């Protein structure tokens, strides 16, 4: 069932598979590490159906360990280093029976003391289905920025079905971590094609642009928030990005202003919007143009419907369910994405989560629309829009802004508010204009480089 994937990797031989810093790991070496992990699993009683958490930063060893768990049909729970309370929460939600912690030693045979057995018995009915079918599993978590994180359980083997014949290997930056469905997709897609995955220690505009230049990276999968950070930093102007052919972005709405500036800053680079959820996998997409937010969704294994402006998707890659919540599938197998959309023929535009919509006296305000307008201002480096309660209108629009360099020293909050509202009045309907404008130097993103919206 999964052996074809490793067999294909064998055919790539001594080609670069994973590059970490200045060290390159060939496909042959990576497969040796997979075999070493499998021997280690045998020693520790890790076999098919066991729920195993794999902790560590993205690296060649982490990728090899994940592939080995896939090969032995275990249920993998990839985790990055977490605060103690969040780690305990995730291990409990997953009912992790074993925990393997990568400590940077680089040799799984030499860190056996980092494997622990928790004494738990993973008896969730979804695990029972995977074991009955002799299928490998995967558990990933939502970021949990609003409320408790959800634990999504998937058939790991089914995920491999979307990776077709090797056509065009690319050198790809591993921006998203292995605890994220997008990060896992990047690894599997890159290795299925015989490409090279370049990992970096810190995800900053300078390190990303430096890696693109040093390793002649062709594909950068990332988020709109990070792309805005990259533009603000000016890092693209300090590095040779001539190898870059494609930038893909997803996980949150892209502000039109950011996309337009990106197209101007990276002429000749194709810009493509992606769409995927942990619950559904990554859908095939086609952007109308490099500077357009309209995208065509669907393809083999995917279908969608729109009900009351909300996107519902049916996917062959869909999750088996949540470990800790009901799954919002309808009777026909369509999943409620909770994303509000607009439609223009065969194209849709993602407006944002329905739960983030601000209701001002019955009028709907999409935060991404207001943020896009704010980012048109030279004054504003970043902006996050959310709702604030109002006893008159139910909610009003609140904008938290980070000022651009040159404006950040001793700003006059009243003057900033005046300029923000004046600009928004020229571009937006009155009910969308921010009533509250706050200045903050804090980051506007989560550790997954998605916009972090504060609730009121």
Buried (B, 14 or more C-beta within 10 A) or exposed (E): BBEEBBEBBEEBEEBBBBBBEEEBBBBBBBBEBBBBBBEBBEEBEBEBBBBBBBBBBBBBBBBBBBBBBBBBBBBBBBBBEBEEEEBEBBBEBBBBBBBBBBEEEBEBEEBEEBBEBBEBEBEBEBBEBBBEEEBBBBBBBBBEBEEEBBBBBBBBBBBBBBBEEBEEBBBBBBBBBBBBBBBBBBBBBBBBBBBBBBBBEEBBBBEBBBBBBBBBBBBBBBBBBBBBBBBBBEBBEEBEBEBBBBBBBBBBBBBBBBBBBBBEBBEEBBBBBBBBBBBBBBBBBBBBEBBBBBBBBBEEBBBBEBEEBBBBBBBBBBBBBBBBEEBEBEEEEBBBBBBBBBEEEEBBBBBBBBEBBBEBEEBBBBBBBBBBBBBBBEBBBBBBBBBBEBEEBBBBBBBBBBBBEEBEEEEEEEEBBEBBBEBBEEBBEEBBBBBBBBBEEEEBBBEBBBBBBBEE
